[in-house]
Amino acid sequence: MNDESLQRLSLVLSLLGLLGLFLLSICLEPTKVSIKEIDESLLGKFIATSGYVTKIREHEAGHVFLTLENESSIKVVIFANTARKNKAVLEKIRKGSKIEVVGKLVEYKGELELVAKEIRVNPI
């Protein structure tokens, strides 16, 4: 192969790589849903939802459990490793705080729960 062919091949492969990254980012974007829209069809998927904190419970192991409400309710689990990463945000959360949670929807003991990966206070 000559230099011109290698340059063309490099350009094509670079563009294909960028296109692949763009498509992957679209697929990995969490689905935004209201709490009342959350059901079993979303099990295992990353979703984003927002609502008002009505219950907060901290476990001695560092886990945090919230109940989030907005026309309906869902339990939110923030495991200790995620709680440590979001410590500054969690310190701002009180009952009545409006938050947005991004996480994976799971079923635990017959109930749907959102396992948080990201938490934002007062989402716009």
N, C-alpha and C positions, 0 to 999 in steps of 0.2 A: 504494500500500500504506500502511496505517496503522501506527502504532507497535507495536500489539499483534501484528499479523501479522509484522512484522520481528523482534520479540522471539522469537516462536515459531519462525520460520525459522532464526534464529541459534542457538537452543537445539537444534533438530533437527540442524543441520549440525555443531554442536560435538560432540554425542553421537555422530554418525556418524564424525566425525574421530577421536574417542577410541577408538571400536570398531575402526576401521581400524588405528590405531597398535598396539592390543593384539594384533590378529590378525597384523600384520606382525612384532611382537616374537616371537610364537610360531613363526612361519615361519623367522625368522633365528636362533633358538636352535640351537646346534650339536648334532648327534646324538651322544649319549654311547655309545661302543662300546669293547669290549675290543680289544686288539691282534689277537687271533686272529680276531675278527669282521670285520676290515678286508679288503675285497676290491674287485674292479673295479666292483661295483654302487654303490659310494660315491664313485667318481671324480668330481671336480669339486664335491663337497659339503664343507661345513664340518662337521668332526667334532671331538669331544673324546675323548682317550684318555689313559691314564696307565700308567706303568711305571717301570722302573729303568734308569738310564743305564749302558750297558756300554761305550760308546766316545764319545769327544769329540775333535773335530778342529777347530781354528780355522784359517781361511784368512787369508792376508795382506790380502785385500780387506775383511775384517771379517765374513765369513760364518762361521757355526758349523754343524757337522755332528755330529749325535748318532745313536747307535743306542739305541733304547728297547726294552726287553724286559719281557714279562710273559706267560708261556705261549707267546709267539711274539715276533717282533721286527719293527720297522719303522724305516726311516731317517727322521730328522727334519732338515729344512733350515731354518736360521734365517738369512735374508738380512740383510745388514749394517744396513739401515734398521730392521728389527725388533730386531736385536741391540742397536743403540744405545738403542732405547726400553726394552729390558728388561735393560740393563747390570747393575743391582743384583741382579736375579734370576739372571742368568747367572754372576755372580761366586760365587754360592752353590752352583752345580751342580758336582758331582764324580762320578767313577765310583761307582755304587752309590746315588746320590741318587734318591729317588722324586719324579717330577715329573708334572704334568698338562700336556698340550699341546692347544691349540685351533688348528686350522688347516685348510687346504684340501688334500684328497687329490688328488695328481697322479701321473701316470706319467712316469718319466724313464728313458730307456735300458732300457725293458722292465720296470722295477721300480716298485712303488708307493712313494711318498714323501709325507710329511706336511710341507707348507710352513707353518711355525708363524707364528701371529699373536699368540698369547698363551702365556705359559709361567708355571706356578706350581710352586714347590718344595714338597714334602711336602704334597700335597693330602689333605684329610680325607675 
